[in-house]
Amino acid sequence: MKRFVKATTIMAFAAVLCAVVPNARAQVQTIQGKVWVVSVAEASNAAFPAPSATPDATFTTNGIGYVGHSPSNCFTINTFLTRCGTPGSNLTFSGLPNPNLGGRAAGPSTKMSGERYGVMIEFTGNVVLGNNQVVGIIHDDGCSLMIDGSLVGGFNTGSGVPILQTFNFAGEGGTHTFDLLYANTQGGPGDGAMVLFTPLL
């Protein structure tokens, strides 16, 4: 079972992230999102490639800043993506049966994790970055990041607790593609789900 994460701890992480990323704002187009309900093993390692199966849900957003806490604080797929932090939109479920849910289809009330499953979310879009700009991600449980199709090293793919990780972008300033794969694995009472990305999008 993962460590209990209080709201004050979450806010402290967010404040630290903004502090270590000066001028933390970038221009971004609409971000496309995909959601998969996956096995515990898959959710425990948020490494590329993303799942090849048809997503259980798709959505759009204009930023990546989501925080949820079990059992009822923004901890369903719907509330996590549309009511907590950055408001997502166009959330659409495939309605396909999912073996990780006992053959049931994922829906708005599906929790962000369960005893036998976790959730993976992929965010893709474009972002304007400057040379040597600090990029930071707070995540619980794990993530992987690609910029312009190249994997960025140093991100923990399965942390189990909230963690802040940063890197300095070494490329030329301008518009770049990004692909962020995030996972929340199984948990019990007190489980938290969190992913925040800066530059603020």
Secondary structure, 3 states (H helix, E strand, C coil): CCCCCCHHHHHHHHHHHHHHCCCCECCECCEEEEEEEEEHHHHCCCCCCCCCCCCCEEEEECCCEEEEECCCECCEHHHHHHCCCCCCEEEEECCCECHHHCCCECCCCCECCECCEEEEEEEEEEEEECCCCEEEEEEECEEEEEECCEEECCCCCCCCCCEEEEEECCCCCEEEEEEEEEEECCCCCCCEEEEEEECEC
